Amino acid sequence: MHEVKGVIKFKNKQILLFGLLLLLQYMNGCKTLSTYNLGENSELVKFSSSSGTFLNIQLYDNNKKTDSLPGFINVNGIYFDSNFNKFHHRLKVNPGVYNIEAFFISKEPLKLNGVNVQKNDSTIVKLFMKDNLTPIE
């Protein structure tokens, strides 16, 4: 009987330590993840960031949604080339509403208007680009 009490006390300590770990992780700015499907060609993922406000734009092939594309983008009238090592555009931005256009050779241009970025959000915009079947002249 004495041994059983020791086991129960040990389990209570484990539960208490686990709860404290969760509380500390929450207090340290644990990221809250939200995913929004914006139609067949785009997806938005938001999470809180203690290091600033970011807009991360990622281009993918629509047929193989895991294949990154090294295209270029236009954000509110400003063009950006991709980093050809990572294929993604990570921009430190001010809170606000952003209009995004994506371009890649042999793909249809893609436009996404009204992406709202709040202060201390890290917003990932995934754009899935379809093949452009128009012949090049």
C-alpha positions as CSV (number, residue, x, y, z in Angstrom):
1,M,0.0,0.0,0.0
2,H,2.8,2.4,0.8
3,E,4.3,1.8,-2.7
4,V,1.1,2.8,-4.4
5,K,1.0,6.2,-2.6
6,G,4.5,6.9,-3.9
7,V,3.4,6.1,-7.5
8,I,0.4,8.4,-7.1
9,K,2.5,11.2,-5.8
10,F,5.0,10.7,-8.6
11,K,2.2,10.9,-11.2
12,N,0.8,14.1,-9.6
13,K,4.2,15.7,-9.9
14,Q,4.4,14.7,-13.5
15,I,1.0,16.3,-14.2
16,L,2.0,19.4,-12.3
17,L,5.3,19.7,-14.2
18,F,3.6,19.2,-17.6
19,G,1.0,21.9,-16.7
20,L,3.7,24.3,-15.7
21,L,5.5,23.6,-19.0
22,L,2.4,24.4,-21.0
23,L,1.8,27.6,-19.0
24,L,5.4,28.8,-19.6
25,Q,5.1,28.0,-23.3
26,Y,1.9,30.0,-23.5
27,M,3.4,32.9,-21.7
28,N,6.4,32.9,-24.0
29,G,4.3,33.7,-27.1
30,C,3.1,30.3,-28.2
31,K,2.1,30.7,-31.9
32,T,-1.6,30.4,-32.7
33,L,-2.1,28.8,-36.1
34,S,-5.1,29.6,-38.4
35,T,-5.5,28.3,-42.0
36,Y,-7.9,29.8,-44.5
37,N,-8.6,28.3,-47.9
38,L,-9.1,31.3,-50.3
39,G,-10.3,29.3,-53.2
40,E,-8.7,26.6,-55.4
41,N,-5.6,28.7,-56.1
42,S,-4.6,30.1,-52.7
43,E,-4.3,29.4,-49.0
44,L,-3.6,31.7,-46.1
45,V,-1.8,30.7,-42.9
46,K,-1.6,33.1,-40.0
47,F,0.2,32.9,-36.7
48,S,1.3,35.3,-34.0
49,S,4.9,36.5,-34.1
50,S,6.8,38.2,-31.3
51,S,9.6,39.3,-33.7
52,G,7.5,41.6,-36.0
53,T,4.9,41.6,-38.8
54,F,5.7,39.5,-41.9
55,L,4.2,38.6,-45.2
56,N,5.6,35.4,-46.6
57,I,4.5,34.7,-50.2
58,Q,5.1,31.2,-51.6
59,L,4.4,30.1,-55.2
60,Y,3.6,26.5,-56.0
61,D,2.7,24.5,-59.1
62,N,-1.1,23.8,-59.0
63,N,-0.6,20.2,-60.3
64,K,1.9,19.3,-57.7
65,K,1.1,21.4,-54.7
66,T,4.5,20.7,-53.0
67,D,6.7,21.9,-56.0
68,S,7.9,25.4,-55.3
69,L,8.2,27.9,-58.2
70,P,10.8,30.7,-58.4
71,G,8.5,33.3,-59.8
72,F,8.2,37.0,-59.0
73,I,5.5,38.9,-57.2
74,N,4.0,42.4,-57.1
75,V,2.8,43.6,-53.7
76,N,0.9,46.8,-53.8
77,G,2.6,47.9,-56.9
78,I,6.2,46.9,-55.9
79,Y,7.9,44.0,-57.8
80,F,10.1,41.5,-56.0
81,D,12.3,38.7,-57.5
82,S,12.4,35.5,-55.7
83,N,15.3,34.1,-53.7
84,F,16.3,31.3,-56.1
85,N,17.6,29.3,-53.2
86,K,14.4,29.2,-51.2
87,F,11.7,30.3,-53.9
88,H,9.8,32.2,-51.2
89,H,9.3,35.9,-50.6
90,R,9.5,36.9,-46.9
91,L,8.8,40.5,-46.4
92,K,8.8,42.5,-43.2
93,V,5.8,44.8,-43.5
94,N,3.6,47.2,-41.7
95,P,0.1,46.2,-40.7
96,G,-2.3,46.8,-43.5
97,V,-4.1,45.4,-46.5
98,Y,-2.1,44.0,-49.3
99,N,-2.8,43.2,-53.0
100,I,-0.6,40.4,-54.4
101,E,0.1,39.4,-58.0
102,A,2.3,36.3,-58.9
103,F,4.0,35.6,-62.2
104,F,6.0,32.7,-63.5
105,I,6.7,31.7,-67.1
106,S,4.3,29.2,-68.6
107,K,1.8,29.8,-65.7
108,E,-1.3,31.9,-65.5
109,P,-0.7,35.1,-63.5
110,L,-2.5,35.0,-60.2
111,K,-4.0,37.9,-58.3
112,L,-5.1,38.0,-54.7
113,N,-6.6,41.2,-53.3
114,G,-7.3,42.3,-49.7
115,V,-4.9,40.3,-47.7
116,N,-5.2,41.8,-44.2
117,V,-2.1,41.6,-42.0
118,Q,-2.4,42.6,-38.4
119,K,0.4,43.8,-36.1
120,N,2.7,41.0,-35.0
121,D,1.1,38.5,-37.4
122,S,3.2,36.3,-39.6
123,T,1.0,35.7,-42.6
124,I,1.9,33.0,-45.2
125,V,0.2,33.2,-48.5
126,K,0.5,30.1,-50.6
127,L,-0.4,30.6,-54.3
128,F,-1.0,27.6,-56.5
129,M,-0.3,28.6,-60.1
130,K,-2.1,26.8,-63.1
131,D,-0.4,26.0,-66.4
132,N,-0.9,28.6,-69.1
133,L,-1.8,26.7,-72.3
134,T,-1.7,29.8,-74.5
135,P,1.1,29.3,-77.2
136,I,4.0,31.8,-77.0
137,E,4.3,33.7,-80.2
